[in-house]
Amino acid sequence: MEASLDTNVIIHLYKANHQDILFRRFKKLKVYTFIRYTEMKNHASIDIINLFDSK
């Protein structure tokens, strides 16, 4: 199964340290460029962005 993620899902899962749910449940994850480089920049902490980028 594939999933397209939005900002809130990413931020909440990473804040709760449950990002592994994403990688166990889905074969392919999609995050649009606008979500990563605009929305996350405006709403996520630098720690969450760094964790997200490291995967």
All heavy atoms as atom14 arrays in JSON, in Angstrom:
{
  "sequence": "MEASLDTNVIIHLYKANHQDILFRRFKKLKVYTFIRYTEMKNHASIDIINLFDSK",
  "atom14_mask": [
    [1, 1, 1, 1, 1, 1, 1, 1, 0, 0, 0, 0, 0, 0],
    [1, 1, 1, 1, 1, 1, 1, 1, 1, 0, 0, 0, 0, 0],
    [1, 1, 1, 1, 1, 0, 0, 0, 0, 0, 0, 0, 0, 0],
    [1, 1, 1, 1, 1, 1, 0, 0, 0, 0, 0, 0, 0, 0],
    [1, 1, 1, 1, 1, 1, 1, 1, 0, 0, 0, 0, 0, 0],
    [1, 1, 1, 1, 1, 1, 1, 1, 0, 0, 0, 0, 0, 0],
    [1, 1, 1, 1, 1, 1, 1, 0, 0, 0, 0, 0, 0, 0],
    [1, 1, 1, 1, 1, 1, 1, 1, 0, 0, 0, 0, 0, 0],
    [1, 1, 1, 1, 1, 1, 1, 0, 0, 0, 0, 0, 0, 0],
    [1, 1, 1, 1, 1, 1, 1, 1, 0, 0, 0, 0, 0, 0],
    [1, 1, 1, 1, 1, 1, 1, 1, 0, 0, 0, 0, 0, 0],
    [1, 1, 1, 1, 1, 1, 1, 1, 1, 1, 0, 0, 0, 0],
    [1, 1, 1, 1, 1, 1, 1, 1, 0, 0, 0, 0, 0, 0],
    [1, 1, 1, 1, 1, 1, 1, 1, 1, 1, 1, 1, 0, 0],
    [1, 1, 1, 1, 1, 1, 1, 1, 1, 0, 0, 0, 0, 0],
    [1, 1, 1, 1, 1, 0, 0, 0, 0, 0, 0, 0, 0, 0],
    [1, 1, 1, 1, 1, 1, 1, 1, 0, 0, 0, 0, 0, 0],
    [1, 1, 1, 1, 1, 1, 1, 1, 1, 1, 0, 0, 0, 0],
    [1, 1, 1, 1, 1, 1, 1, 1, 1, 0, 0, 0, 0, 0],
    [1, 1, 1, 1, 1, 1, 1, 1, 0, 0, 0, 0, 0, 0],
    [1, 1, 1, 1, 1, 1, 1, 1, 0, 0, 0, 0, 0, 0],
    [1, 1, 1, 1, 1, 1, 1, 1, 0, 0, 0, 0, 0, 0],
    [1, 1, 1, 1, 1, 1, 1, 1, 1, 1, 1, 0, 0, 0],
    [1, 1, 1, 1, 1, 1, 1, 1, 1, 1, 1, 0, 0, 0],
    [1, 1, 1, 1, 1, 1, 1, 1, 1, 1, 1, 0, 0, 0],
    [1, 1, 1, 1, 1, 1, 1, 1, 1, 1, 1, 0, 0, 0],
    [1, 1, 1, 1, 1, 1, 1, 1, 1, 0, 0, 0, 0, 0],
    [1, 1, 1, 1, 1, 1, 1, 1, 1, 0, 0, 0, 0, 0],
    [1, 1, 1, 1, 1, 1, 1, 1, 0, 0, 0, 0, 0, 0],
    [1, 1, 1, 1, 1, 1, 1, 1, 1, 0, 0, 0, 0, 0],
    [1, 1, 1, 1, 1, 1, 1, 0, 0, 0, 0, 0, 0, 0],
    [1, 1, 1, 1, 1, 1, 1, 1, 1, 1, 1, 1, 0, 0],
    [1, 1, 1, 1, 1, 1, 1, 0, 0, 0, 0, 0, 0, 0],
    [1, 1, 1, 1, 1, 1, 1, 1, 1, 1, 1, 0, 0, 0],
    [1, 1, 1, 1, 1, 1, 1, 1, 0, 0, 0, 0, 0, 0],
    [1, 1, 1, 1, 1, 1, 1, 1, 1, 1, 1, 0, 0, 0],
    [1, 1, 1, 1, 1, 1, 1, 1, 1, 1, 1, 1, 0, 0],
    [1, 1, 1, 1, 1, 1, 1, 0, 0, 0, 0, 0, 0, 0],
    [1, 1, 1, 1, 1, 1, 1, 1, 1, 0, 0, 0, 0, 0],
    [1, 1, 1, 1, 1, 1, 1, 1, 0, 0, 0, 0, 0, 0],
    [1, 1, 1, 1, 1, 1, 1, 1, 1, 0, 0, 0, 0, 0],
    [1, 1, 1, 1, 1, 1, 1, 1, 0, 0, 0, 0, 0, 0],
    [1, 1, 1, 1, 1, 1, 1, 1, 1, 1, 0, 0, 0, 0],
    [1, 1, 1, 1, 1, 0, 0, 0, 0, 0, 0, 0, 0, 0],
    [1, 1, 1, 1, 1, 1, 0, 0, 0, 0, 0, 0, 0, 0],
    [1, 1, 1, 1, 1, 1, 1, 1, 0, 0, 0, 0, 0, 0],
    [1, 1, 1, 1, 1, 1, 1, 1, 0, 0, 0, 0, 0, 0],
    [1, 1, 1, 1, 1, 1, 1, 1, 0, 0, 0, 0, 0, 0],
    [1, 1, 1, 1, 1, 1, 1, 1, 0, 0, 0, 0, 0, 0],
    [1, 1, 1, 1, 1, 1, 1, 1, 0, 0, 0, 0, 0, 0],
    [1, 1, 1, 1, 1, 1, 1, 1, 0, 0, 0, 0, 0, 0],
    [1, 1, 1, 1, 1, 1, 1, 1, 1, 1, 1, 0, 0, 0],
    [1, 1, 1, 1, 1, 1, 1, 1, 0, 0, 0, 0, 0, 0],
    [1, 1, 1, 1, 1, 1, 0, 0, 0, 0, 0, 0, 0, 0],
    [1, 1, 1, 1, 1, 1, 1, 1, 1, 0, 0, 0, 0, 0]
  ],
  "atom14_positions": [
    [[0.83, -1.17, 0.0], [0.0, 0.0, 0.0], [0.89, 1.25, 0.0], [1.94, 1.27, 0.61], [-0.89, -0.01, 1.25], [-1.82, 1.16, 1.29], [-2.86, 1.33, 2.77], [-3.42, -0.29, 3.09], [0.0, 0.0, 0.0], [0.0, 0.0, 0.0], [0.0, 0.0, 0.0], [0.0, 0.0, 0.0], [0.0, 0.0, 0.0], [0.0, 0.0, 0.0]],
    [[0.42, 2.27, -0.68], [1.13, 3.54, -0.74], [0.37, 4.58, 0.08], [-0.84, 4.46, 0.27], [1.24, 4.04, -2.18], [2.07, 3.13, -3.06], [2.17, 3.64, -4.48], [1.72, 4.76, -4.77], [2.7, 2.9, -5.31], [0.0, 0.0, 0.0], [0.0, 0.0, 0.0], [0.0, 0.0, 0.0], [0.0, 0.0, 0.0], [0.0, 0.0, 0.0]],
    [[1.09, 5.6, 0.54], [0.45, 6.67, 1.3], [1.06, 8.0, 0.93], [2.25, 8.1, 0.64], [0.63, 6.43, 2.78], [0.0, 0.0, 0.0], [0.0, 0.0, 0.0], [0.0, 0.0, 0.0], [0.0, 0.0, 0.0], [0.0, 0.0, 0.0], [0.0, 0.0, 0.0], [0.0, 0.0, 0.0], [0.0, 0.0, 0.0], [0.0, 0.0, 0.0]],
    [[0.22, 9.01, 0.93], [0.67, 10.38, 0.74], [0.51, 11.08, 2.09], [-0.57, 11.05, 2.68], [-0.17, 11.07, -0.32], [0.19, 12.42, -0.42], [0.0, 0.0, 0.0], [0.0, 0.0, 0.0], [0.0, 0.0, 0.0], [0.0, 0.0, 0.0], [0.0, 0.0, 0.0], [0.0, 0.0, 0.0], [0.0, 0.0, 0.0], [0.0, 0.0, 0.0]],
    [[1.57, 11.67, 2.58], [1.54, 12.24, 3.92], [1.33, 13.75, 3.9], [1.79, 14.43, 2.99], [2.87, 11.96, 4.63], [3.22, 10.49, 4.8], [4.6, 10.37, 5.43], [2.19, 9.78, 5.63], [0.0, 0.0, 0.0], [0.0, 0.0, 0.0], [0.0, 0.0, 0.0], [0.0, 0.0, 0.0], [0.0, 0.0, 0.0], [0.0, 0.0, 0.0]],
    [[0.66, 14.23, 4.94], [0.55, 15.67, 5.08], [1.35, 16.12, 6.3], [1.85, 15.3, 7.08], [-0.91, 16.14, 5.13], [-1.61, 15.86, 6.44], [-1.01, 15.25, 7.34], [-2.76, 16.28, 6.57], [0.0, 0.0, 0.0], [0.0, 0.0, 0.0], [0.0, 0.0, 0.0], [0.0, 0.0, 0.0], [0.0, 0.0, 0.0], [0.0, 0.0, 0.0]],
    [[1.44, 17.4, 6.47], [2.28, 17.98, 7.52], [1.89, 17.5, 8.91], [2.76, 17.12, 9.7], [2.18, 19.52, 7.46], [2.39, 19.94, 6.12], [3.2, 20.16, 8.35], [0.0, 0.0, 0.0], [0.0, 0.0, 0.0], [0.0, 0.0, 0.0], [0.0, 0.0, 0.0], [0.0, 0.0, 0.0], [0.0, 0.0, 0.0], [0.0, 0.0, 0.0]],
    [[0.61, 17.52, 9.23], [0.18, 17.15, 10.57], [0.52, 15.71, 10.93], [0.96, 15.43, 12.04], [-1.33, 17.37, 10.74], [-1.66, 18.84, 10.85], [-0.9, 19.61, 11.4], [-2.8, 19.22, 10.31], [0.0, 0.0, 0.0], [0.0, 0.0, 0.0], [0.0, 0.0, 0.0], [0.0, 0.0, 0.0], [0.0, 0.0, 0.0], [0.0, 0.0, 0.0]],
    [[0.32, 14.8, 10.0], [0.65, 13.39, 10.26], [2.13, 13.25, 10.55], [2.53, 12.6, 11.53], [0.24, 12.51, 9.06], [0.77, 11.09, 9.23], [-1.26, 12.5, 8.88], [0.0, 0.0, 0.0], [0.0, 0.0, 0.0], [0.0, 0.0, 0.0], [0.0, 0.0, 0.0], [0.0, 0.0, 0.0], [0.0, 0.0, 0.0], [0.0, 0.0, 0.0]],
    [[2.95, 13.85, 9.73], [4.41, 13.77, 9.91], [4.8, 14.33, 11.27], [5.5, 13.68, 12.06], [5.15, 14.52, 8.79], [4.9, 13.84, 7.44], [6.65, 14.59, 9.08], [5.33, 14.68, 6.25], [0.0, 0.0, 0.0], [0.0, 0.0, 0.0], [0.0, 0.0, 0.0], [0.0, 0.0, 0.0], [0.0, 0.0, 0.0], [0.0, 0.0, 0.0]],
    [[4.37, 15.54, 11.56], [4.76, 16.2, 12.81], [4.3, 15.41, 14.03], [5.09, 15.16, 14.95], [4.22, 17.64, 12.85], [4.95, 18.5, 11.81], [4.38, 18.25, 14.25], [4.35, 19.88, 11.6], [0.0, 0.0, 0.0], [0.0, 0.0, 0.0], [0.0, 0.0, 0.0], [0.0, 0.0, 0.0], [0.0, 0.0, 0.0], [0.0, 0.0, 0.0]],
    [[3.05, 14.97, 14.06], [2.53, 14.26, 15.23], [3.22, 12.92, 15.45], [3.55, 12.58, 16.58], [1.02, 14.1, 15.13], [0.28, 15.37, 15.32], [0.33, 16.13, 16.47], [-0.52, 16.06, 14.47], [-0.41, 17.2, 16.34], [-0.93, 17.18, 15.12], [0.0, 0.0, 0.0], [0.0, 0.0, 0.0], [0.0, 0.0, 0.0], [0.0, 0.0, 0.0]],
    [[3.44, 12.17, 14.38], [4.12, 10.88, 14.54], [5.56, 11.06, 14.99], [6.05, 10.31, 15.84], [4.05, 10.07, 13.25], [2.68, 9.47, 12.94], [2.7, 8.81, 11.58], [2.25, 8.48, 14.02], [0.0, 0.0, 0.0], [0.0, 0.0, 0.0], [0.0, 0.0, 0.0], [0.0, 0.0, 0.0], [0.0, 0.0, 0.0], [0.0, 0.0, 0.0]],
    [[6.25, 12.03, 14.46], [7.64, 12.25, 14.86], [7.74, 12.81, 16.27], [8.63, 12.43, 17.03], [8.37, 13.16, 13.85], [8.91, 12.38, 12.67], [8.09, 11.96, 11.65], [10.26, 12.07, 12.6], [8.59, 11.25, 10.57], [10.77, 11.35, 11.53], [9.93, 10.94, 10.52], [10.44, 10.23, 9.47], [0.0, 0.0, 0.0], [0.0, 0.0, 0.0]],
    [[6.82, 13.68, 16.68], [6.81, 14.2, 18.05], [6.58, 13.09, 19.06], [7.15, 13.09, 20.14], [5.71, 15.26, 18.23], [6.11, 16.64, 17.84], [5.02, 17.63, 18.21], [5.4, 19.03, 17.85], [4.33, 19.99, 18.17], [0.0, 0.0, 0.0], [0.0, 0.0, 0.0], [0.0, 0.0, 0.0], [0.0, 0.0, 0.0], [0.0, 0.0, 0.0]],
    [[5.74, 12.14, 18.69], [5.42, 11.02, 19.58], [6.43, 9.88, 19.46], [6.28, 8.85, 20.13], [4.02, 10.5, 19.28], [0.0, 0.0, 0.0], [0.0, 0.0, 0.0], [0.0, 0.0, 0.0], [0.0, 0.0, 0.0], [0.0, 0.0, 0.0], [0.0, 0.0, 0.0], [0.0, 0.0, 0.0], [0.0, 0.0, 0.0], [0.0, 0.0, 0.0]],
    [[7.43, 10.06, 18.63], [8.45, 9.04, 18.38], [7.83, 7.73, 17.85], [8.23, 6.64, 18.24], [9.3, 8.78, 19.63], [10.59, 8.09, 19.28], [11.13, 8.27, 18.19], [11.1, 7.29, 20.18], [0.0, 0.0, 0.0], [0.0, 0.0, 0.0], [0.0, 0.0, 0.0], [0.0, 0.0, 0.0], [0.0, 0.0, 0.0], [0.0, 0.0, 0.0]],
    [[6.84, 7.89, 16.97], [6.18, 6.73, 16.37], [6.28, 6.75, 14.85], [5.43, 6.19, 14.15], [4.7, 6.68, 16.78], [4.5, 6.27, 18.19], [4.85, 5.03, 18.66], [4.0, 6.95, 19.25], [4.57, 4.95, 19.94], [4.06, 6.12, 20.33], [0.0, 0.0, 0.0], [0.0, 0.0, 0.0], [0.0, 0.0, 0.0], [0.0, 0.0, 0.0]],
    [[7.32, 7.35, 14.33], [7.5, 7.4, 12.88], [7.67, 6.01, 12.29], [7.4, 5.8, 11.12], [8.67, 8.32, 12.49], [10.01, 7.89, 12.98], [10.36, 8.43, 14.36], [9.5, 8.77, 15.14], [11.64, 8.49, 14.67], [0.0, 0.0, 0.0], [0.0, 0.0, 0.0], [0.0, 0.0, 0.0], [0.0, 0.0, 0.0], [0.0, 0.0, 0.0]],
    [[8.06, 5.05, 13.11], [8.21, 3.68, 12.62], [6.9, 3.12, 12.08], [6.9, 2.24, 11.22], [8.77, 2.78, 13.72], [7.86, 2.72, 14.94], [7.46, 3.8, 15.43], [7.55, 1.61, 15.4], [0.0, 0.0, 0.0], [0.0, 0.0, 0.0], [0.0, 0.0, 0.0], [0.0, 0.0, 0.0], [0.0, 0.0, 0.0], [0.0, 0.0, 0.0]],
    [[5.77, 3.64, 12.56], [4.47, 3.2, 12.05], [4.39, 3.39, 10.54], [3.88, 2.54, 9.82], [3.32, 3.97, 12.75], [3.24, 3.56, 14.21], [1.99, 3.73, 12.04], [2.31, 4.43, 15.03], [0.0, 0.0, 0.0], [0.0, 0.0, 0.0], [0.0, 0.0, 0.0], [0.0, 0.0, 0.0], [0.0, 0.0, 0.0], [0.0, 0.0, 0.0]],
    [[4.93, 4.5, 10.08], [4.91, 4.79, 8.65], [5.66, 3.75, 7.85], [5.22, 3.3, 6.79], [5.53, 6.16, 8.37], [4.83, 7.36, 8.98], [5.68, 8.6, 8.79], [3.47, 7.53, 8.36], [0.0, 0.0, 0.0], [0.0, 0.0, 0.0], [0.0, 0.0, 0.0], [0.0, 0.0, 0.0], [0.0, 0.0, 0.0], [0.0, 0.0, 0.0]],
    [[6.81, 3.35, 8.36], [7.69, 2.46, 7.61], [7.28, 0.99, 7.73], [7.65, 0.18, 6.9], [9.13, 2.7, 8.04], [9.54, 4.13, 7.86], [9.66, 4.98, 8.94], [9.75, 4.65, 6.59], [10.01, 6.32, 8.77], [10.09, 5.99, 6.4], [10.22, 6.81, 7.49], [0.0, 0.0, 0.0], [0.0, 0.0, 0.0], [0.0, 0.0, 0.0]],
    [[6.51, 0.66, 8.76], [6.02, -0.71, 8.9], [4.74, -0.94, 8.1], [4.49, -2.04, 7.64], [5.75, -1.04, 10.37], [7.01, -1.3, 11.15], [6.7, -1.81, 12.54], [6.24, -0.68, 13.36], [5.21, -0.72, 14.21], [4.54, -1.83, 14.39], [4.86, 0.34, 14.91], [0.0, 0.0, 0.0], [0.0, 0.0, 0.0], [0.0, 0.0, 0.0]],
    [[3.94, 0.09, 7.94], [2.62, -0.05, 7.32], [2.6, 0.12, 5.81], [1.72, -0.41, 5.15], [1.65, 0.97, 7.92], [1.36, 0.75, 9.35], [0.25, -0.23, 9.46], [-0.1, -0.39, 10.87], [-0.93, -1.3, 11.27], [-1.5, -2.09, 10.42], [-1.21, -1.4, 12.54], [0.0, 0.0, 0.0], [0.0, 0.0, 0.0], [0.0, 0.0, 0.0]],
    [[3.53, 0.89, 5.29], [3.45, 1.27, 3.88], [4.71, 0.88, 3.12], [5.82, 1.04, 3.62], [3.21, 2.77, 3.74], [1.98, 3.23, 4.46], [2.07, 3.88, 5.68], [0.73, 2.99, 3.92], [0.93, 4.29, 6.35], [-0.42, 3.4, 4.58], [-0.31, 4.05, 5.81], [0.0, 0.0, 0.0], [0.0, 0.0, 0.0], [0.0, 0.0, 0.0]],
    [[4.51, 0.39, 1.89], [5.65, 0.05, 1.03], [6.28, 1.31, 0.46], [7.48, 1.38, 0.26], [5.19, -0.84, -0.12], [4.88, -2.24, 0.27], [4.53, -3.05, -0.96], [4.21, -4.48, -0.58], [3.9, -5.28, -1.76], [0.0, 0.0, 0.0], [0.0, 0.0, 0.0], [0.0, 0.0, 0.0], [0.0, 0.0, 0.0], [0.0, 0.0, 0.0]],
    [[5.44, 2.29, 0.16], [5.92, 3.5, -0.47], [5.24, 4.71, 0.15], [4.01, 4.74, 0.27], [5.64, 3.46, -1.98], [6.24, 4.58, -2.75], [6.02, 4.36, -4.24], [6.73, 5.44, -5.03], [6.56, 5.22, -6.47], [0.0, 0.0, 0.0], [0.0, 0.0, 0.0], [0.0, 0.0, 0.0], [0.0, 0.0, 0.0], [0.0, 0.0, 0.0]],
    [[6.03, 5.68, 0.57], [5.5, 6.92, 1.13], [5.8, 8.08, 0.19], [6.9, 8.16, -0.36], [6.15, 7.2, 2.49], [5.88, 6.18, 3.58], [6.76, 6.46, 4.78], [4.42, 6.21, 3.98], [0.0, 0.0, 0.0], [0.0, 0.0, 0.0], [0.0, 0.0, 0.0], [0.0, 0.0, 0.0], [0.0, 0.0, 0.0], [0.0, 0.0, 0.0]],
    [[4.82, 8.94, 0.03], [5.0, 10.11, -0.83], [4.8, 11.37, 0.0], [3.84, 11.46, 0.78], [3.99, 10.11, -1.96], [4.12, 8.95, -2.9], [3.02, 8.99, -3.94], [3.1, 7.76, -4.82], [2.04, 7.77, -5.84], [0.0, 0.0, 0.0], [0.0, 0.0, 0.0], [0.0, 0.0, 0.0], [0.0, 0.0, 0.0], [0.0, 0.0, 0.0]],
    [[5.71, 12.31, -0.17], [5.57, 13.62, 0.46], [5.86, 14.64, -0.63], [6.94, 14.65, -1.22], [6.56, 13.81, 1.63], [6.44, 15.2, 2.21], [6.32, 12.75, 2.7], [0.0, 0.0, 0.0], [0.0, 0.0, 0.0], [0.0, 0.0, 0.0], [0.0, 0.0, 0.0], [0.0, 0.0, 0.0], [0.0, 0.0, 0.0], [0.0, 0.0, 0.0]],
    [[4.88, 15.45, -0.9], [5.06, 16.45, -1.95], [6.09, 17.48, -1.53], [6.25, 17.78, -0.34], [3.72, 17.12, -2.27], [2.77, 16.18, -2.96], [1.79, 15.5, -2.24], [2.89, 15.93, -4.32], [0.94, 14.62, -2.87], [2.04, 15.04, -4.95], [1.07, 14.4, -4.22], [0.23, 13.51, -4.85], [0.0, 0.0, 0.0], [0.0, 0.0, 0.0]],
    [[6.79, 18.0, -2.49], [7.84, 18.99, -2.25], [7.31, 20.17, -1.45], [7.97, 20.65, -0.52], [8.42, 19.48, -3.59], [8.88, 18.35, -4.32], [9.57, 20.43, -3.38], [0.0, 0.0, 0.0], [0.0, 0.0, 0.0], [0.0, 0.0, 0.0], [0.0, 0.0, 0.0], [0.0, 0.0, 0.0], [0.0, 0.0, 0.0], [0.0, 0.0, 0.0]],
    [[6.12, 20.64, -1.76], [5.52, 21.76, -1.04], [5.36, 21.44, 0.44], [5.63, 22.29, 1.3], [4.15, 22.12, -1.64], [3.46, 23.23, -0.91], [3.82, 24.55, -1.13], [2.46, 22.95, 0.01], [3.19, 25.57, -0.44], [1.82, 23.96, 0.69], [2.19, 25.28, 0.47], [0.0, 0.0, 0.0], [0.0, 0.0, 0.0], [0.0, 0.0, 0.0]],
    [[4.94, 20.21, 0.75], [4.79, 19.8, 2.16], [6.13, 19.86, 2.87], [6.25, 20.44, 3.95], [4.19, 18.38, 2.26], [2.79, 18.32, 1.65], [4.21, 17.86, 3.69], [1.73, 19.07, 2.41], [0.0, 0.0, 0.0], [0.0, 0.0, 0.0], [0.0, 0.0, 0.0], [0.0, 0.0, 0.0], [0.0, 0.0, 0.0], [0.0, 0.0, 0.0]],
    [[7.14, 19.26, 2.26], [8.45, 19.21, 2.93], [9.1, 20.58, 3.06], [9.59, 20.95, 4.12], [9.38, 18.24, 2.17], [10.85, 18.29, 2.55], [11.08, 18.15, 4.05], [12.43, 18.46, 4.44], [12.88, 19.65, 4.79], [12.1, 20.71, 4.79], [14.13, 19.82, 5.15], [0.0, 0.0, 0.0], [0.0, 0.0, 0.0], [0.0, 0.0, 0.0]],
    [[9.17, 21.32, 1.99], [9.97, 22.54, 2.0], [9.22, 23.81, 2.37], [9.85, 24.82, 2.66], [10.68, 22.71, 0.65], [11.72, 21.65, 0.46], [11.48, 20.56, -0.36], [12.92, 21.71, 1.14], [12.43, 19.56, -0.51], [13.87, 20.71, 1.01], [13.61, 19.64, 0.18], [14.54, 18.64, 0.05], [0.0, 0.0, 0.0], [0.0, 0.0, 0.0]],
    [[7.9, 23.77, 2.4], [7.14, 24.96, 2.8], [6.4, 24.7, 4.1], [6.64, 25.39, 5.1], [6.16, 25.38, 1.69], [6.91, 25.6, 0.49], [5.43, 26.64, 2.07], [0.0, 0.0, 0.0], [0.0, 0.0, 0.0], [0.0, 0.0, 0.0], [0.0, 0.0, 0.0], [0.0, 0.0, 0.0], [0.0, 0.0, 0.0], [0.0, 0.0, 0.0]],
    [[5.53, 23.72, 4.09], [4.7, 23.47, 5.28], [5.52, 23.02, 6.49], [5.31, 23.5, 7.6], [3.61, 22.46, 4.96], [2.55, 22.98, 4.02], [1.76, 24.12, 4.64], [1.33, 24.01, 5.79], [1.59, 25.14, 3.94], [0.0, 0.0, 0.0], [0.0, 0.0, 0.0], [0.0, 0.0, 0.0], [0.0, 0.0, 0.0], [0.0, 0.0, 0.0]],
    [[6.43, 22.09, 6.28], [7.23, 21.63, 7.41], [8.15, 22.74, 7.91], [8.35, 22.87, 9.11], [8.0, 20.36, 7.06], [7.08, 19.15, 7.02], [7.92, 17.6, 6.75], [8.91, 17.46, 8.23], [0.0, 0.0, 0.0], [0.0, 0.0, 0.0], [0.0, 0.0, 0.0], [0.0, 0.0, 0.0], [0.0, 0.0, 0.0], [0.0, 0.0, 0.0]],
    [[8.67, 23.52, 7.02], [9.52, 24.64, 7.42], [8.73, 25.62, 8.29], [9.26, 26.17, 9.25], [10.08, 25.34, 6.18], [11.02, 26.46, 6.5], [11.57, 27.07, 5.23], [12.45, 28.27, 5.55], [12.9, 28.93, 4.34], [0.0, 0.0, 0.0], [0.0, 0.0, 0.0], [0.0, 0.0, 0.0], [0.0, 0.0, 0.0], [0.0, 0.0, 0.0]],
    [[7.46, 25.81, 7.96], [6.63, 26.76, 8.71], [6.06, 26.19, 10.0], [5.73, 26.96, 10.91], [5.46, 27.23, 7.83], [5.93, 28.12, 6.71], [6.94, 28.79, 6.8], [5.18, 28.13, 5.62], [0.0, 0.0, 0.0], [0.0, 0.0, 0.0], [0.0, 0.0, 0.0], [0.0, 0.0, 0.0], [0.0, 0.0, 0.0], [0.0, 0.0, 0.0]],
    [[5.92, 24.86, 10.11], [5.2, 24.3, 11.25], [5.98, 23.3, 12.09], [5.6, 23.06, 13.23], [3.91, 23.63, 10.76], [3.01, 24.56, 10.04], [2.3, 25.55, 10.67], [2.72, 24.68, 8.72], [1.6, 26.23, 9.78], [1.84, 25.72, 8.58], [0.0, 0.0, 0.0], [0.0, 0.0, 0.0], [0.0, 0.0, 0.0], [0.0, 0.0, 0.0]],
    [[7.02, 22.71, 11.57], [7.76, 21.68, 12.31], [9.03, 22.27, 12.92], [9.6, 23.21, 12.39], [8.12, 20.52, 11.39], [0.0, 0.0, 0.0], [0.0, 0.0, 0.0], [0.0, 0.0, 0.0], [0.0, 0.0, 0.0], [0.0, 0.0, 0.0], [0.0, 0.0, 0.0], [0.0, 0.0, 0.0], [0.0, 0.0, 0.0], [0.0, 0.0, 0.0]],
    [[9.46, 21.66, 14.0], [10.72, 22.09, 14.61], [11.88, 21.58, 13.75], [11.74, 20.62, 12.99], [10.84, 21.54, 16.03], [11.02, 20.13, 15.99], [0.0, 0.0, 0.0], [0.0, 0.0, 0.0], [0.0, 0.0, 0.0], [0.0, 0.0, 0.0], [0.0, 0.0, 0.0], [0.0, 0.0, 0.0], [0.0, 0.0, 0.0], [0.0, 0.0, 0.0]],
    [[13.02, 22.17, 13.94], [14.21, 21.76, 13.18], [14.59, 20.31, 13.53], [15.07, 19.57, 12.67], [15.39, 22.74, 13.39], [16.52, 22.45, 12.4], [15.9, 22.68, 14.82], [16.17, 22.75, 10.97], [0.0, 0.0, 0.0], [0.0, 0.0, 0.0], [0.0, 0.0, 0.0], [0.0, 0.0, 0.0], [0.0, 0.0, 0.0], [0.0, 0.0, 0.0]],
    [[14.33, 19.89, 14.77], [14.62, 18.51, 15.17], [13.78, 17.51, 14.37], [14.28, 16.49, 13.92], [14.37, 18.31, 16.66], [15.33, 19.1, 17.53], [16.44, 19.4, 17.05], [14.96, 19.41, 18.67], [0.0, 0.0, 0.0], [0.0, 0.0, 0.0], [0.0, 0.0, 0.0], [0.0, 0.0, 0.0], [0.0, 0.0, 0.0], [0.0, 0.0, 0.0]],
    [[12.51, 17.81, 14.2], [11.63, 16.93, 13.43], [12.04, 16.92, 11.97], [12.1, 15.87, 11.34], [10.16, 17.33, 13.61], [9.72, 17.01, 15.03], [9.27, 16.63, 12.59], [8.34, 17.49, 15.38], [0.0, 0.0, 0.0], [0.0, 0.0, 0.0], [0.0, 0.0, 0.0], [0.0, 0.0, 0.0], [0.0, 0.0, 0.0], [0.0, 0.0, 0.0]],
    [[12.35, 18.08, 11.44], [12.79, 18.14, 10.03], [14.05, 17.32, 9.83], [14.16, 16.56, 8.87], [12.99, 19.6, 9.6], [11.64, 20.32, 9.56], [13.7, 19.67, 8.25], [11.73, 21.82, 9.37], [0.0, 0.0, 0.0], [0.0, 0.0, 0.0], [0.0, 0.0, 0.0], [0.0, 0.0, 0.0], [0.0, 0.0, 0.0], [0.0, 0.0, 0.0]],
    [[15.0, 17.44, 10.74], [16.24, 16.67, 10.62], [15.99, 15.18, 10.71], [16.58, 14.39, 9.94], [17.24, 17.11, 11.68], [17.81, 18.48, 11.4], [17.8, 18.96, 10.28], [18.29, 19.12, 12.44], [0.0, 0.0, 0.0], [0.0, 0.0, 0.0], [0.0, 0.0, 0.0], [0.0, 0.0, 0.0], [0.0, 0.0, 0.0], [0.0, 0.0, 0.0]],
    [[15.13, 14.75, 11.63], [14.78, 13.33, 11.72], [14.11, 12.84, 10.45], [14.42, 11.77, 9.94], [13.84, 13.09, 12.91], [14.46, 12.98, 14.27], [13.37, 12.94, 15.34], [15.34, 11.74, 14.38], [0.0, 0.0, 0.0], [0.0, 0.0, 0.0], [0.0, 0.0, 0.0], [0.0, 0.0, 0.0], [0.0, 0.0, 0.0], [0.0, 0.0, 0.0]],
    [[13.18, 13.63, 9.97], [12.45, 13.28, 8.75], [13.41, 13.14, 7.57], [13.35, 12.19, 6.81], [11.39, 14.33, 8.45], [10.6, 14.05, 7.24], [9.56, 13.14, 7.26], [10.89, 14.69, 6.04], [8.83, 12.86, 6.12], [10.16, 14.43, 4.89], [9.13, 13.52, 4.94], [0.0, 0.0, 0.0], [0.0, 0.0, 0.0], [0.0, 0.0, 0.0]],
    [[14.32, 14.07, 7.44], [15.27, 14.06, 6.32], [16.27, 12.91, 6.41], [16.82, 12.5, 5.39], [16.02, 15.39, 6.25], [15.17, 16.52, 5.73], [14.06, 16.26, 5.22], [15.59, 17.68, 5.87], [0.0, 0.0, 0.0], [0.0, 0.0, 0.0], [0.0, 0.0, 0.0], [0.0, 0.0, 0.0], [0.0, 0.0, 0.0], [0.0, 0.0, 0.0]],
    [[16.48, 12.39, 7.6], [17.48, 11.33, 7.74], [16.97, 9.97, 7.28], [17.75, 9.05, 7.1], [17.93, 11.24, 9.2], [16.9, 10.73, 10.03], [0.0, 0.0, 0.0], [0.0, 0.0, 0.0], [0.0, 0.0, 0.0], [0.0, 0.0, 0.0], [0.0, 0.0, 0.0], [0.0, 0.0, 0.0], [0.0, 0.0, 0.0], [0.0, 0.0, 0.0]],
    [[15.68, 9.83, 7.06], [15.1, 8.53, 6.63], [15.16, 8.37, 5.14], [14.93, 9.06, 4.32], [13.66, 8.38, 7.09], [13.55, 8.19, 8.56], [13.97, 6.83, 8.95], [13.88, 6.63, 10.44], [14.17, 5.34, 10.88], [0.0, 0.0, 0.0], [0.0, 0.0, 0.0], [0.0, 0.0, 0.0], [0.0, 0.0, 0.0], [0.0, 0.0, 0.0]]
  ]
}
